Amino acid sequence: MILPQLSSTVAVGALTGWMLILTVKHVFADFYLQNAWMALGKDKKTGWALPLLAHCAVHLVLTTAVMLILAPRYWFIGLIDFVIHLAIDRAKGFTVATFEITPESRWFWWLIGTDQALHHLTGFGLSVLLAANA
């Protein structure tokens, strides 16, 4: 079974290791490898698709590379990460564009915080899956 049952146990070492790896991957993909075109473009009212896809493709490539190196049988985790990242970032971008939220607004920073929390929860969920099947 790929998903652990709620009553199952997960090795803390494996869970911690995967969380660290996926968090470092996230920091690189979301901050170091995301340029202004991606960051600003994905939040526009129009023309958002290409910057968003490019940004999420960075996550796809990095996550898939990590999986191929450390857990090849889970190569598809990169696709899962891509789809979830796409949904989260599009929801944030849609909200920013629709309500014309700018960095001067507290709502902007609440959205950034929510966005990052959801990405880290994604990493946690993927880490549970990977640690439970290690």
C-alpha positions as CSV (number, residue, x, y, z in Angstrom):
1,M,0.0,0.0,0.0
2,I,1.4,3.4,-1.0
3,L,-0.4,5.5,1.7
4,P,0.2,4.6,5.3
5,Q,-2.8,3.8,7.5
6,L,-3.5,6.3,10.2
7,S,-2.6,3.7,12.9
8,S,0.8,2.8,11.3
9,T,4.1,4.1,12.5
10,V,6.6,6.0,10.4
11,A,10.3,6.0,11.1
12,V,11.3,9.3,12.6
13,G,14.7,9.3,11.0
14,A,13.4,8.7,7.5
15,L,10.6,11.3,8.0
16,T,13.1,13.9,9.2
17,G,15.5,13.1,6.4
18,W,12.9,13.4,3.7
19,M,11.5,16.7,5.3
20,L,15.0,18.2,5.2
21,I,15.7,17.1,1.6
22,L,12.3,18.3,0.4
23,T,12.6,21.6,2.3
24,V,16.0,22.3,0.9
25,K,14.6,21.5,-2.6
26,H,11.7,23.8,-2.0
27,V,14.0,26.7,-0.9
28,F,16.1,26.3,-4.0
29,A,13.1,26.1,-6.4
30,D,10.9,28.8,-4.8
31,F,13.6,31.3,-4.0
32,Y,17.0,30.8,-5.6
33,L,15.8,29.5,-9.0
34,Q,12.7,31.6,-9.3
35,N,13.4,34.8,-11.2
36,A,11.4,38.0,-11.3
37,W,9.6,37.0,-14.5
38,M,8.2,33.9,-12.8
39,A,7.5,35.6,-9.4
40,L,5.7,38.6,-10.8
41,G,4.3,37.0,-14.0
42,K,2.4,34.2,-12.2
43,D,0.4,36.7,-10.2
44,K,-0.8,38.8,-13.2
45,K,-4.4,38.9,-14.5
46,T,-3.3,37.8,-18.0
47,G,-0.2,36.1,-19.2
48,W,0.3,34.2,-16.0
49,A,0.3,30.7,-17.4
50,L,3.8,30.6,-18.9
51,P,5.6,32.0,-15.8
52,L,3.6,29.7,-13.6
53,L,4.4,26.7,-15.7
54,A,8.0,27.6,-15.8
55,H,8.2,28.0,-12.0
56,C,6.4,24.7,-11.4
57,A,8.6,23.0,-13.9
58,V,11.6,23.9,-11.8
59,H,9.9,22.1,-8.9
60,L,9.1,19.1,-11.2
61,V,12.7,18.8,-12.4
62,L,14.3,19.2,-8.9
63,T,11.9,16.8,-7.2
64,T,12.1,14.2,-9.9
65,A,16.0,14.4,-9.8
66,V,15.9,13.9,-6.0
67,M,13.6,10.9,-6.4
68,L,15.7,9.4,-9.2
69,I,18.8,9.7,-7.1
70,L,17.4,8.6,-3.7
71,A,14.2,6.6,-4.4
72,P,13.9,5.8,-8.1
73,R,10.7,3.8,-7.7
74,Y,9.0,7.0,-6.6
75,W,10.0,9.0,-9.7
76,F,6.4,10.1,-10.1
77,I,6.5,12.2,-6.9
78,G,7.9,15.0,-9.0
79,L,4.6,15.0,-11.0
80,I,2.6,15.1,-7.8
81,D,4.7,18.0,-6.5
82,F,4.2,19.8,-9.8
83,V,0.4,19.5,-9.8
84,I,0.0,20.5,-6.2
85,H,2.5,23.4,-6.5
86,L,0.6,24.6,-9.6
87,A,-2.7,24.6,-7.8
88,I,-1.4,26.4,-4.7
89,D,0.5,29.1,-6.7
90,R,-2.4,29.6,-9.1
91,A,-4.9,30.1,-6.2
92,K,-2.5,32.7,-4.7
93,G,-1.9,34.4,-8.1
94,F,-5.7,34.4,-8.9
95,T,-6.4,36.0,-5.5
96,V,-3.6,38.6,-5.9
97,A,-4.7,39.5,-9.4
98,T,-8.5,39.5,-8.7
99,F,-8.3,41.7,-5.6
100,E,-5.3,43.7,-6.8
101,I,-3.4,42.9,-3.7
102,T,0.0,44.6,-3.4
103,P,3.0,44.0,-1.1
104,E,1.9,47.1,0.8
105,S,-1.2,45.2,1.9
106,R,-1.2,42.9,4.9
107,W,-3.3,40.5,2.8
108,F,-0.3,40.0,0.4
109,W,1.9,38.8,3.3
110,W,-0.9,36.6,4.7
111,L,-1.2,35.0,1.2
112,I,2.6,34.5,1.0
113,G,2.5,32.9,4.5
114,T,-0.4,30.7,3.6
115,D,1.2,29.7,0.2
116,Q,4.4,28.7,2.0
117,A,2.6,26.8,4.7
118,L,0.7,24.8,2.1
119,H,3.9,24.0,0.3
120,H,5.5,22.8,3.5
121,L,2.5,20.7,4.3
122,T,2.9,19.2,0.8
123,G,6.5,18.4,1.6
124,F,5.4,16.9,4.9
125,G,2.8,14.7,3.3
126,L,5.2,13.5,0.7
127,S,7.8,12.8,3.4
128,V,5.2,10.7,5.4
129,L,4.5,8.8,2.2
130,L,8.2,8.2,1.5
131,A,9.2,7.4,5.0
132,A,6.3,4.9,5.5
133,N,7.4,3.1,2.4
134,A,11.1,3.2,3.0
